[in-house]
Amino acid sequence: MNPIPKLISVGVISHSIIQRYLSNQARLKELLLKMPKETVHVPVLKEGRKVKKESSVRYPAGIINLQVLGSGAIGAPRSLYVFTDQTRYLFNCGEGTQRLAHEHKMKLAKLEHIFVTNNSWDNTGGLPGVALTIQDIGVPEITLHGPPRVEKLFEGTKRFVVLNNLKVKVADTTGTSFGDHILQVDYVKLYPSLTEDSTEKSSSSEESLIDEDETDYYTPIKGCKRQLEITQEGEQKKRTKIETDASDDESSDVVLSYVCRPRKKEGTLLIEKCVEFGVPAGPLLGKLKSGQNVTLPNGTIVKADDVRSPDCPGPVFIVVDCPHEKYLESFVRNPILSQFHDPTRPEDFPHVVVHFTPTSIMLNPQYKEWMEKFRLATKHLILNESCIGMGSEAVHRIQAKLNLLDTEMFPILKEEGVESFYPVSEEMKSSVNVFKKPAIMDEIKVPVIMGTTLLKYVLRPNPEIDSSSSLTIDPQESVREVFESEVFASKLEKLKTKLSTLPQTGTDLYPEFLFLGTGSCIPNKTRNTSGILVHTDPDNYILMDCGEGTYGQLVRFFGSNNVERILSKLKAIYISHLHADHHIGLVQVIRKRFAALRSMNLPPSPVYLLAPHQIQTWLHLYNKNFERIKGTYHLIPNIILRKGDDAVVQENILLSELKHILGFDEIQTTLVRHCPNAFGVAIKHSSGWKITYSGDTMPCDALVDLGKDSDVLIHEATMEDDLKQEAKIKMHSTTSEAIEIGNKMRAKFILLTHFSQRYAKVPVINENFSSNVGIAFDNMRVRKCDLPKIPFMYDALNVMFTDDVEEMEQKAMRRSKRKELEAMNTKQMSLKKTMP
């Protein structure tokens, strides 16, 4: 539904403002349509893949490995990668899968099938990112297997996840199975128990706490009878309705598990046996190899079984997920799964059962009894929240280095299982596997393997657990590497001396900024996509943008024991525009925030969501087809906060509440030069400070006007200066352009972020980086009083990342020479044309 007529009808904005708004959108749309998409490489890659696939022999796989990609630990994705010597399969694809695959070089070019157990965001949140990645490397088609409506995820994200070069096929899981030349996969369907309690719960979940008619969002505060203070009775009713409305696991009636049978591998021909039987060279050997009996010229019959090694049957593995108690009865009584409890079928036993089931269900006596019915030879691989380790080594390596510069600004990360590896001691710690025995292992009396990233279970050729490639984390190795340079030790000593001479202005604690993601477009191993947590006062936070993996970054920084406390204080989320790298992590954050409030027995107040109003299309679709998130957020459209020549920020009841709770005197937006409905924002706090955030934009005068005299400007700086033309084409800013905008608005300090992933470690620092300019890193926490420290760190940073700096300088030199050559050729061509 188009909200603009309602905005006009309730007097929020005028016709003239709407006309100007639509005119701006039309110009931006025209510019975007002319932008080069840079996908010329995709057809070439597709053709190469097609030729290779057609020429390959389709035979049963000789190598089959199950490899853990995401362990399912708190904040980590849940994903199992099945590797064969011909193709790849993925079971579940939680948010952050793309980033782990990139770091650990899990090449997705041969990925053809993704299997989803249930439609929870924990299993599907990484699908958009993975789809974009495999499209970019030339994969022409992917097949999605899962419960009904799983394909709706791509329908809902098509406006901001553009898959023009990737076809997403949806398998018909209403049938019994899927098969190719590698695997046969049986679909095991689980259904909820139709008890009286579940029926009542399902019925009540259709009620909505918040009336989501647009008129509710845009009602002006003038004349409104609603009070900011809610009575105790009303608060209790509000809480009850939210709890029923946002109940977990209401995504779909059907949940899937999968029984996977690799195709049998035929035995090989034993030449020495053939010689013993007197088989001559020639076509008879080929027949024996294919399993046919042959008759020799002397009349002797040679059986194929006598001269071949035994066939290798397909080692069965099962992937199960029982997400809620209401599925437990269907799970433990399922005849397809129960057949593997039969001791009279030893040849068909599963080598491994992979459990995505939550810990609370696994500890249910019925579930434990079900597990105990398998043969002792069956291993049980667990991928859920009881696992430890979020799967990334790179984030700890770079944090350990940056921690040398300032222990408060770059604190030790609180990820469970790796904290003890950080402290600098006289005896450096050696590499240690990220593993700690969880309590669940004592509760379950069967062979249990706790999943950790890169843990491998080999199914073929010889079934075994291979932990040799499992992730190890040794942050102190990074520290040793840095100190191998005597120059760095000298730079660090000078830095410490300079910092000790700075005035101690410890009273300016707020605002405090925690950068959760400082990279653009896609995450890489050291820079996640956009997200900034702003601590406005002791009891309140606001999140600026929310790229994929934002929740995981919060867990990594604060620890799984503290993240609920932080989320309970998160009062607002601001989304600058609807590109995926700025908001695809939103669903997970609002889910986890609601769960945190419930866990802490706090009133389940909705988070205030400041975003382009078009985000409702996506959130409504997710709420309807996957999980109930209706009522967990209040939308305040960015357009009604817009400041302009003939526009005034209009009050509505939600905005008034937000300003009251967070202590904001003003919160205003402006359209910026990036894509349709892209906004910058400025916030002025009652204590006097003002911050401005650009979102993504080219240099923009409207932002200068909005952010005049800001204490802090956080501005995107995607490109280095000699890529100015590329930045213009992609509607981004260079570092110097961002600094110039800050100087124009008289910002006291300029923090640069949103760097192209070509600057994974550090951007190019040039002469325009003055004493009021800082660069942001992931997991950097900086208070207002800490800002003057950052410029003093540049010398040490250039030495710390000297290899990266030198590589960027060499690339810049090559670009410069190429431009000179092009200019020379152009000049020569012009001269030839003027010659008689």
Beta strands, then each sheet from edge to edge (+ up, - down):
strand 1: 64-71
strand 2: 78-84
strand 3: 88-91
strand 4: 111-115
strand 5: 141-145
strand 6: 167-170
strand 7: 177-179
strand 8: 183-190
strand 9: 255-262
strand 10: 294-295
strand 11: 301-302
strand 12: 316-320
strand 13: 350-355
strand 14: 379-382
strand 15: 432-433
strand 16: 448-450
strand 17: 456-460
strand 18: 464-466
strand 19: 472-473
strand 20: 512-517
strand 21: 531-537
strand 22: 540-546
strand 23: 570-574
strand 24: 607-611
strand 25: 633-637
strand 26: 664-671
strand 27: 679-685
strand 28: 690-693
strand 29: 712-716
strand 30: 749-753
strand 31: 773-775
strand 32: 780-783
sheet 1: 6+ 5+ 4+ 3+ 2- 1+ 17- 18+
sheet 2: 7+ 8- 9+ 12- 13- 14- 16-
sheet 3: 10+ 11-
sheet 4: 15+ 19-
sheet 5: 25+ 24+ 23+ 22+ 21- 20+ 32-
sheet 6: 26+ 27- 28+ 29+ 30+ 31+
end
